[in-house]
Amino acid sequence: MKTNETKTYPQIKCPVVDICGGCQIQHLPYETQISQKETQVINLLKDFGKVSPLIPMDDPYYYRNKIHATFQSDRRGKIISGIYQAGTHNVVPVDSCLLHDQRADKIIVSIREMLRSFKMRPYDEDTKRGLLRHVLIRTGFKSNQIMVVLVLGSQVFPSRKNFVKALIKKHPEINTVVMNVNTKKTSMVLGEREQVLYGRGFIEDTLCDQVFRISPKSFYQVNPVQTEVLYNKALELADFSGDETIIDAYCGIGTIGLIASKHVKKVIGVELNKDAFKDAINNAKRNNIDNVFFHNDDAGDFMLKMADKKQGVDAVIMDPPRSGSSPAFLSSLVTMKPAKVVYISCNPVTLKRDLDVLVNKGYQVEEMVPVDMFPGTHHVETICLLTKK
Ligand code: SAH
C-alpha cells in the first residue's frame, strides 16, 4: 500500500465505546484515527524534521494477543466480567471486544460460566472476600498457543484441580494455566506469587522467523502483526553493515536484539524485569543465537557503567516504557557516542523530551516514522533514527 488515503476500512461498531475505558477513538473511522495520530506526532515532533506517513494496520480489529478481564459481582449479585470503566474500578460487562483475540474472549466467558458450579466468587478489593480477581490470557498469533493466568485474591484455591480439568476439557486449545496471587489493593493486574497449574507456564510465538518464550509477567508487544512491521522498519532505518556492536536497551524478552543479531556482530541487551530477562536468555538459546548477551539491570545504570568503563558501541536501539528514558541513560549514551540511535517510542510526548536532550548534545534526527500498533486507542508508536553529527 502506498498511501493511507487510498485504502478504505470497514467500520465495526462497539456497543460500549462510551463507557468502557479500553479504547478512546474506536468510534472514529480508521482513516480518521490514522490522520489524528499522524497530526499528533507531527505537532509534537515537527521541529526535528519531516515526519513520514503513519504505517497503518491492514485489518485494525481483534489484534490484541494479551487480554485481561476483571471479575465483579453486580448489585444483584450476578457475576460479570469485562473491562474497567474509564477512570473507575467499575467493571463494564464485555463478552467480545473489537481489540481482543476472539479465542481469548470465548475462554473468559466460559470461565465466568464455570464459577457458579465451583462456588467461586469474584474477589472484592474492599472486603477482601471472594477469590477470582482477573483472568489474563496470552495467545500466540502464529503458534496458536494459549496461556490462561487466573489472578486470585487469595492463595487458597481449594478446587483448583477440578477447575483446571473442567476448563481444559471445555477448551482443549489451552496450553498452560498459571495461578497468580494478588492480594494488594492496586491497579496492577498481576501479583508476585505464581504457580503453574497446567502445562509449561509459558507460551511460545514466532516473530520475524524466530521463536520467543513469553512468561506471564514478561512484556511482549500486544499487536503481533504490527510488531513485525515495526521491527522490520526499525532494522531498515538502522541499516546495519554486519560489523557493529549494538545495545538493545529496554529489551524485554530480547525480541529486537535477537532479530537484529543476524545483521550485526554483537548485541548487548539490557532489561530490568527479571522474568523478561530470563525469557530473553532462553530465547537466545532457543534460536541458537550466540552473539547476544543480556544483562538484568536498570538501563540507565547499565549505560553509566559502560560509559565509565569507556566502552563504546556503534549503535543503540532503545525502546523504553511510556515514561521514556532517563537522564542517566541519555547522558551516558552521549558519552559513548554511538554513530546511530534507533529510538522506538510508545509515547511521543516523552520521545520529544528525550530527542531534545540528544539533539542538544550532538545528534540529529534523520527519520521519524509513526506506526499504528494500537488501533482504536489514542496510543501511537514512533520510530526515530538519529545519527551523530
Ligand atoms: N523492546 C521490547 C520491550 C519494550 S517495553 C519489545 O519490543 O518487546 C519496555 C521494556 O522496558 C519492558 O520490558 C520493561 O520491563 C523494561 N523497562 C522498564 N523500565 C526499565 C529500566 N529502567 N531499565 C531497563 N528496562 C526497563
Residues whose N, C-alpha, C, O or C-beta is under 5 A from the ligand:
A	BS01	SAH	F219 Y220 Q221 Y250 C251 G252 T255 V270 E271 L272 N273 A276 D297 D298 A299 G300 D319 P320 P321
